[in-house]
């Protein structure tokens, strides 16, 4: 009855929202105001249930005759997204597989009815529920905040509740403690899950494989024939992602090796003829982990994060994803203005620092090809780098350097060994070192030493670990192929977390946000920066537009090669800067107007007072409006070179509720009547709009929370407008 009443209330809420979007006196929208949605753990003693709920989602666990998830409901839509009961996890210990909890006897797997529970039974072969513990969320690791790079404060850990389910050990391994952990967060339709194994037995135990999560979800669409590739995940009201994430890519979906949507062999009554509907979520590493847990040790798995969606709208789903990452990895909101200096010589670095101070930049990275060598542990190099770091810090600028990890060959003894050939080669980037080799262990020792002894505060770690396996049995950091991926991921994740605890800012061209990285590539092709300057301007705005569907602006870097890069000659090159000042200003307006930081690569940021003035003007613009420019980006019109393009930044908790940047690629000025979608500003009926020229007008909202405004945009230029409450 408790579950039924909750669903009735949530369905009534959704009906109201379908007619009237949230506003004063109406139902709240968590993407506009998350404050009403507090996570809690409740019990239903009569039904032997414990429930994680926050008004957006709830997950119900039956505790007898064994523990199992028996409901997973989307309270935003009033829908049940679970259709079948499965075990809470699975482990393989010393070659034997064990399910953790679960119930058997469900008569059909298209849907689940609570009254079936009376006839369902515990699986006698499973490890059974042995108790529980509740509490509050705890930080995954330490984060030293750099408040000068944060436009808004962020809580850590994300507030919410925690539930731990304990399971009995196999009879053959007395003293083993198995626990499955859950967190549910305030203001987010988001849960976390992971497992731990504590070995209090007198002998080592090997965890050969594990499945952290298995959920049998309602299929998002009906397809009778064809391969699983025909199913579209954008219709699914659920996304899963994990901190076990790598792949040498810059998108969440591409870098999710532990997330598997697969067919369900128990689901014999589905419509797909080959029974291949991908409606079973299984979260497990593709290999291993094959970890030997010694007496007295505790093993912790990767974490799975489960985000429930209330819409198939691309923008709304993207907003939800961005909100989730900002909660789980709040350091992604650190958005320092940075320069890539092309020489690590002391005079060049000091010039770069001085120019950064003059125009308001906050960070200098000694870039690739600069001569910076973080692996050089000679006293002379460490002393020189410390002197430069001290100089930069005395001027309020963070200094750091570039280091290439993967995509290079060390030697036959230290490179990753291809299991197909028994030789190096065939890794994600061709030849690549194994992080578990002697070289790999020494690499991380050298980098830790570099930051400890120099005081540098930035690492750009290129070619981060992309998931390569290694069949070597001679590397000190792993025993063979089965544990090679897990051990390498642990090495680099632990290092990134060490950096995060020290306040070392991380630029990593891979999806390591949940391990401590702040920024990855926005998404671009490097050779595009050898195209003629005019073409680069529009492509840059396309890259920002396309790269911010799942990433907040602060999560992706762009690139501005001030000197020639990948060729292109004079037509592609900005230097001398004052000779191409119009183009340079367009690049600054594109990037700062998007809230996106770029790697400005070259020996200097300005060459004349006029150039300095233009750079400083755009830095000042960004810093004056930093909070709103770092906020969520709503996509208005993608750049195509044929008409205006632009985006709208929104934040319902700021005085500046919105800031729209509108660009004109044409050779003549244009005037356009634009309809701005202002729903996510949190304003409900009217707003004040301040145009670039300082004029202010009041606008009235249409029923869809949009408003029209007329703008004039100069030829090959841009304009902006700021939205605030009346």
Buried (B, 14 or more C-beta within 10 A) or exposed (E): EBBEEBBEEBBEBBEEBEEEBBBEEBBBBBBBBBEBBBBBBEEBEEBBBBBBBBBBBBBBBBBEBBBBBBBBBBBBBBBBBBBBBBBBBBBBBBEEEBBBBBBBEBEBBEEBEBEBBEEBEBBEEBBBBBEBEBEEBEEBBEBEBBEEBBBBEBEBBBBBBBBBBBBBBBEEBEEBBBBBBBBBBBBBBBBBBBBBBBBEBEEEBBBBBBBBBBBBBBBBEEBEEEEBEEBEEEEBBBBBBBBBBBBBBBBBEBBBBBBBBBBBEBBEEBEBEEBBBBBBBBBBBEBBBBBBBEEEBEBBBBBBBBBBBBBEEEBBBBBBBBBBBBBBBBBBBBBBBBBBBBBBBEEBBBBBBBBBBBBBBBBBBBBBEBEBBBBBBEEEBBEBBBBBBEBBBEEEBBBBBBBBBBBBBBEEBBBBBBBEEEEBBBBBEEBBBBBBBBBBBEBBEBBBBBBEBBBBBBBBBBBBBBBBBBBBEEBEBBBBBBBBBBBBBBBBBBBBBBBBEBBBBBBBBBBBBBBBBBBBBBBBEEEBBBBEBEEBBBBBBBBBBBBBBBBBBBBBBBBBBBEBBEEBEEEBBBBEBBBBBEBBBBBBBBBBBBBBBBBBBBBBBBBEEEBBEBBBBBBEBBBEBBBBBBBBBBBBBBBEBEEBBBBBBBBBEBEBBBBBBBBBBBEEEBEBEBEBBBBBBBBBEEBBBBBBEEEEEEBEBEEEBBBEBEBBBEEBBBBBBBBBBE
